[in-house]
Amino acid sequence: MLVNQSVSPKQPGESRKYGGDWRPALAKFPGVTVTVSSWALVPGSDGALTLGASAINSAGDQTSVLVGAGTAGTVYTLKNTVTLSDGQVLYGYGALEVASEDAVLRT
């Protein structure tokens, strides 16, 4: 569900936007859009990854969050909770790797 899964891993010093693509789920509900979006780390992480400002695109079918910090060598699981215009609440999950500069340069 998480957009940007194919990008190189995030480094601890970077702040990057990552997002959720809700278009496949919304295709089942014509005219319904995302009206509320919140992001959280799935419990069990080391707590070093930070989640900043979140947003919903103008079409109401994609969400994003600014991600910072993190511990090199750690894979974090993010949870995106959205409320739809018809009242449904959906969850989406995605994995985000944080890597050292050395690890990124080896790929």
N, C-alpha and C positions, 0 to 999 in steps of 0.2 A: 504494500500500500504506500510506503514511503517513496516520495519522488527523490531523485538524485542518488538512487542506490548504486548506479554505475559510475559515479564520480570517484576520484581518488579519495582515500581516507582524509578526514579532517585532522589537522595538526593541533596540538594543545593551545598554541598561541593565536590561532585563527578564530574569527567569528564568521560564521556562514549561515545562510538561509537554507533550510530544508523544508520540504513540504509534503502534504498529502494530496493525492489526486482522487477526488471523490466522483469523477465523471462516470466510471463504470457502475458504481452503486446507484447514482442518481438517474441513470438511464432507465432504471426500472420504475421510476416515479416521475413521469413527465411534469414539468413545471415546478418541481420541488427544488429548493436550493439550501445551501448551508447558511444558517443565520448566526450561529455561535460556534466558536472553535477554541478549545483549550488544549494545552500540551503538558505532559508530565513524563518523568522518568519512571519506568517500571521499577517497583521496589526491588532492592538487592544490588543496586549500583553503588559505586563508591561515593557518589554525591559530588564528584569533582566537575561534572559537566553542568554547564549553566544554560538555562532556557530563558531567552529574553522576549522581546515583543513578538506577538503573533498577529496574523492577518488572514483575511479571507479575500480572494480576488473579486473583481467587480461582477463576474458572472455567477458567483456563489457556488463554484464547483471545485475550487482548489484552496488549500490552506497552506500557511507557512509559519515558520518560527525561526528566530535567530538563535543559533547554537554557538556557545563559546566554551573555552577551557577544555577540561577533560584530561584523563590520564592516558599517556601513550601506551599502546598495547592493550587497550581495553575496548570491548565492543559493548555499546549501550543500547538498550531497547527503549524507544520512545513510544508513547501512547498519545494518539490524537483523538479526543472526544469531541464530536460535533453534534449539534442540535439542528435538525432540519426544519424548514418552514412549515411542515405539517405536524411537527411535534415529535417525530422520531429522534432517538438518540442512538448514534452509531459510534463504534470504536474502530480505530485503525492502528496498526503497529508497524514499526520498522526498526531495523538494526542500523546503527551508525558506528563505524570504526574510527577510533582516534589512534593515529600512528605518529611515531617520531619522524623527524625529517629524514633520517637515515633509511628508515623503512620505506618511505615514500619514494626516495631516490632510487631504491633498488627495483622498484616495479616498472 
